[in-house]
Amino acid sequence: MEDKYVVKSGKKLRYGYTTGSCATAASKAAAIMALENRIINNVEIDTPKGWKLDIQIVKASVKEGLASCAVVKDSGDDPDITNGTLVFSDVVINHTGEILIHGGQGVGRVTKKGLSVKVGEAAINPVPRKTIYEEVRKILPKELGATITIRVPDGQRLAKKTFNPRLGIIGGISIIGTSGIVEPMSEEALKESIAIELSILKEQGITQCIFAPGNYGRDFCLDKGIPTDHLVKVSNFAGFMIDKAVEYGIKEIMWVGHIGKLVKISAGIFHTHSKMADGRMETLAANAAYLGATQSLIIEVMESNTTEEAAKYLIDGGFKNVFDTIADKISIKSKQRSFDEIQFSTILFSNDFGLLGMDEGAKIKFKELV
């Protein structure tokens, strides 16, 4: 993948290939070696994206009818924890004509419904299963089949740094990839990985959850004794996750988040990354003015560098109630985004001042916090 790049924010970023492509290449190479009883150093595969990959093979061994080899995962310039990981495939040729694909050491096993793989099966997603099958089938005579075992020796350790434990995938990483190619810092891939958590809640029959932009929200809940069993971190993708919640039948959501992120939603901004939109100080100032704040206080808010600084001015100026107003607007805007399919409540906090504001729904649920 040395010759394929994408330019983002003025930077030239190199593409990589997925764990699915690694497993596919290792399986095809091992099948060739088992069939021909010889070592090979490279193998070419087709990817769903339409690109051909010529992938280097390492750690190869072969006996008649049995071969094993690995591919080193190359994530390009994407910040992927699996970069550099060895993905192995062990292939045993059989005379059944069937190709069977299993997960071995370091490949997770699915324990919850709502994923694209059935409960009890190895976490090798449908597209990689298909590409492994197709690439191996290409080189086997019709009367021959193969038993293929994908393994990732470091997978169990790596899985602790992924969403897998929360998704009910235990014992290792997932073999994934819908295109076979890793696009550096792909927003769509991140959004879809976050949405999986809602899919699992749906399969469990759960219709109520907490949305938090990130770890600060989870930490606040833990500190205040708010249950986090059904908390979903939505990153910057507030609107996308509300849309997904409607799709998955979620009926009630409580926002718990830092004022710096959630204040944007009160202004109808549903992608909260700063490169998309800001308006934090303008929104705080407008709501303070609505409640009767003086011009000098509004100027202090508008000239603040952070929402923490603005919060101090508002609290010292006697306008802490502005945060209840903003919390209420966050719930209203979110409900509108869901076309009234979901009921929302909101809790706002800051790092310096703790709990800042709550809408009426949140106050009813957590009276002890009021």
N, C-alpha and C positions, 0 to 999 in steps of 0.2 A: 504493500500500500504506500510505498515511498513516493509514488508519482501522482497521487490523488489528494487534492486539497479543496477546502472551502474557505472563503474569506468572510470573517465575522468581526464586526466592529474594527475593521481595518487590519485585522490579524489573519495571517495565513495559517490555517489549521489543517493538520493531516487527518484523513479518514483512517479508521481501523476496521477490524472485523470482529464479529460477535463470538461468544462462546459456542453458539450454534454452528458457525462456520468452522471453528476449531474442531468441534466434535465430528462434523461432516468430513473435513479433510483427513483427520486422523483415521476415521472409519474407512474411508475409501482407500487410503494408503495401506492400512493394515489388511484390508481385503485383497488388494493386489499382491501384497507380500505373502499372505497366506496361500493364495492361489498359485503364485509363481515361484514360491520358495526362494525369494531373493529380497535384499534390502533396497529400498528406494529412498531418495533424499528430498524429493519434491513431489507435489501432486497438484493437479489443477481441478478446481471445482467451479460449478456454476452457482450463482447466488440468486435469490428471489428478486434482488434489485436489478438483475440483468448484467452485472459485472462478473467477469471471470477472475478468479483468484488463483495465483500460483503460490502455494504455501509450502514453507520448509518443514520437513519432518525430522524429529529428533527422538532419541531414546528408543530406537527401533530394535526389535528382536523378532526372529522368525524360526518356526519349525514347520514341518510339512502340515498344512491345514490349520495352522495356528500362528497368529502374529499379533504383536503389540507395538504401538508407537504413540508419540505425543506431538502436539502442536503448542507452541508458545503463544499465548493470547497477546494480541497486539491491538491496543485500544486507540492507536493514533494519538491525537492530542486531546482526547476526552479524559476527564479526571475519573477514571474507572478503577475501582479497587482490584479488579481481576487482571489488570494489565500485568503481563509477565508471568501469569500463572500457566502451569502445564496442564493441558487437557488431554487425557489419554483415551485411546480406544483399544480394546482387546477384541479380536475377531476370531471366531472359530467357524470354519467352513463346515456345512452339513449337507446332507443329500435329500433334505425334505423339500427344498425349493422355497422355503419360507425364510423371511428375514425378520428376526426378533431383536428388539432394541431394549436394553435394560440400563438402569443406573447403578453404578457401583460406589466405591468409596468416594466420599466428598460430594456426591450429587444428592441433593435434598429429596425428601419424600413428602408428598402432599397429604395433609391431615385435615384440611378444612375445605368445604364446598365453596364455590364461587370463583375458582380459578379455571384456566383453560385445560387443566389436567385433572383427571378424576382422582378422588381420594384414594390413597393407598398406592398410587403409581409414582414412579420416579419423576422428579420435576424437570423433565425434558419437554419443552413446549411443542405444540403441534407443528410449527413451521420447521424447526430443527429436526424433528422426527421425520418429517416428509423429505427434507433434503438429504438426510443420512440414508434413508431408504432408497431414494432415487439415484443417488451417486453410487451407492454400493450395487444396486441392481444393474446399473450400466455395465459393470465389469464382470458380473457373475453369469456363467451359462444358466439357461432357464432351469435346468434340472438341479442346480445347486442353490443352497440358501446359506444363511449365516446367523450366528448368534453374536450380537454386538453388545459389549458392555462399556459404557462411558464412565470414566472415573476422573476425579480431580483430587489428588492427594492433599492439597491444601484447602479443599473446599469447606470443611467444617469450621476451620478458623476464620476464613473469609466471610462465611455466612453471618457471623455475629455482627458484621459491619454493614449488613444489608437489611432490607425490609423483610427478608424471609421468615425470621422467627415470629414477627407480628402477623404474617400472612398464614401461619400454620404450616410452613415448609421447614421440616426439621432435618438435621444431619448434614447439611451442605448447601451449596449454591444451586441455582437453577441454570439449565442450559437454555438460553433464550436467543431471541433475535428474529424479527419479522422480515427484515430485508437482507440479513446476513452481513450487513455493513454497519459499523458504528460511525454515526455522524457526530463530530465533535460538539459537545454541549448541546445536544438536541433537546429543545424544549418539549416537543411532542412526546418523546420517550419518557421524560420526567413526569409529564402530566398523566400519561397512561399508567405509569407505575404507582402514582399516588392514588389514582382512581380505583385500583384493584382493591384497596381496603374497603371502599364502599360496596363493591361487588360481594365481598365476603360477608359484610354486615347483612346485605340483602338475603344471602343464602341462609343465614342464621335466623332470619325472621325479625331482625332488629330494625326498628323504624325511628329510633331516637339516637342522636350522637352529638358529640362536641366537635366543632371546627376550631382549630388553632393554627395560626400561620406557621408556628415553629416550636422550638423547644422551650422558649420562654412561657408560652401558654401552658404547656404540659407541667412545667415546674411550678407555675402559679397554682394550678389545680392541685397538685400534690401537696403544696404548702398549705392550702386552704381546706384540704380534705374533700375536694370534689372528685368523684370517681372518674378514672381515666380509662376504664375498660373499653369504651367505645369512642375514644378520642382519635380524631383523624387530623394529621398535619397536612395542611393544604398548600404550604409554601406561598407563592405570590398569586396562585391561580384561583382566587375566590369565585369568580364568575363561572369558570369551567367546572369547579367542584359543586357549585350549587346546581348547575345544569345536570351533572351526573347524579346528584342526589335525587333530583326529580325523576330521572330515568330509572333509578334503582329503588324507588318507592319509599325513600326516607320522608318522614312526616314532620319531624321536629328536630331542629338544630339549635344549639347554643354556641354563639361565638365567645371565645375566651382569648383575648389577645392584647398585645401592647398597643397603646394609643397611636404610636408612630405608623403602624400598619393599618389598623382597623379604621382610623379616622378617614382614610381615603374612601372606604366603602360607604360611609355616611354621605359622601358627595357623589355617589354613583360610579366610583372608579373601582372596577372589578378585577383589574390586573394591577397588583400593588407594587410591582418593581419600579424603582425610581426612574428607570430609563423609559418607562411607558407613560407615567404621569406622576405628578407630585400633588401640589395643592394642599399640603398638610396645614401650613400656617394660615393660608387663606380660609380654609374650612373652619379652623379653630377660631380665627378672628371674626368671621361672619356669624358664627353661632354665639360668640360672646357679645357681639354688637346687637344681635337679635334679643338677647336677654338684658340689654341695657348697659353694657360696659362702656366706660369712658373712652374718649378718643386716645388718650395717653396710654391706656391699657392695651387697646387694640394695636397701637403702634409698637408697643413692647412685644406683643405676640408676633406681629408680622416681621419684626426684625430679629426674632429668635433663630438661633442656629439649629436647635433640635426641639422636638416635642417635649422632652423633659424640661428644657428651659422654659418653654411656653407654659407648661403645666404649672411651674412654680409661680410665674406671674399671675396666672389665672386664680390659683389657690390663694396666694397672698392678697390678691385684689378682691377676694370675696366672691369669686365666680366658679367655685368647684362644681356647682350644679350644672355647668355647661357640659360636663362629661356624662351626666345622666341624659341630657338632651341628645348628645351625639350618639350614645348607646341606643337610644330609641330610634334614631334615624338609621343607624346601621341595620337594625332589625327590620324597619319598614322597607328600606331599599333592597334588602336581601329577599324579603317576602315578595316584593314586586318582581325581582329577577326570576323567582320561581313561579311566577304567574299565580300566586296565592296557593300553590300546592303544598308549601311547607310553612310551618310556624317557626319563627325565629325569636330568640332572646339573646342578650348581649351583656358581657362583663368586660370592662376596660380596666387596665392597670398600667402602671409605669414602674420602672426599676427603682426610681428614687422615692416615690410616694405610695407604692403598693396599689391597693384598690382605688380606682378613680371614680368609676361610675357604673351604673347598671340600669337597664330598662326595667319596666314594671314586671315583665315576665321573669327576669332573672331574680328580682327582689322577692317575688313570691316563692321561687324555688329554693333560694338560699337566704332566708330571713336572717340567719345568724351572721351573715356578712354585712348586712345593712347597718 
